């Protein structure tokens, strides 16, 4: 038995134009097996991002890369916005100029999760990474009117499952977008000690609760 994510990845490669042989090589599974995955039950004709939305597809119900999903969810909950009033919904995350690595990581996560087009829009002091996609609302059901910290943020069961398996990734996303890491200086008996400290500044009590629940879980042995 092959894990469902391998099968989904092979099918996705095939749908994106790879041959069966190329998809088989990419996932390291035999040609006949991959041919069966790709051809026996052909994908219904789908348009746009629907074929890439794991919530709308009948053959997969999980992201191909759950760690990237958890990271993107963290970025979104931290300092992201999903605008659903536009003709096509647009997901935006503002990334501070101070750390260019975040811009690339954010872009990569958007591509990996929905595989849509991603753009950078420059503003003063920050870059907004944005991606248009009809199916972003399926993947980020926490969207809604008003500010995130003023409304209730509850993770769906399927999101909770992913987050519990990838606690480090959602925390990384939350900290990258909304937390700030700084060195704490403490002077003890004339000697200065410097240690990094994370400060978390999200105003939503729900987001704080899920983050602290996740930290406890990631700190537990074997968890
Ligand atoms: Zn969808």
Boltz pocket constraint, residues with backbone or C-beta under 6 A from the ligand:
constraints:
  - pocket:
      binder: B
      contacts: [[A, 50], [A, 53], [A, 54], [A, 55], [A, 56], [A, 134], [A, 135], [A, 138], [A, 139]]
      max_distance: 6.0
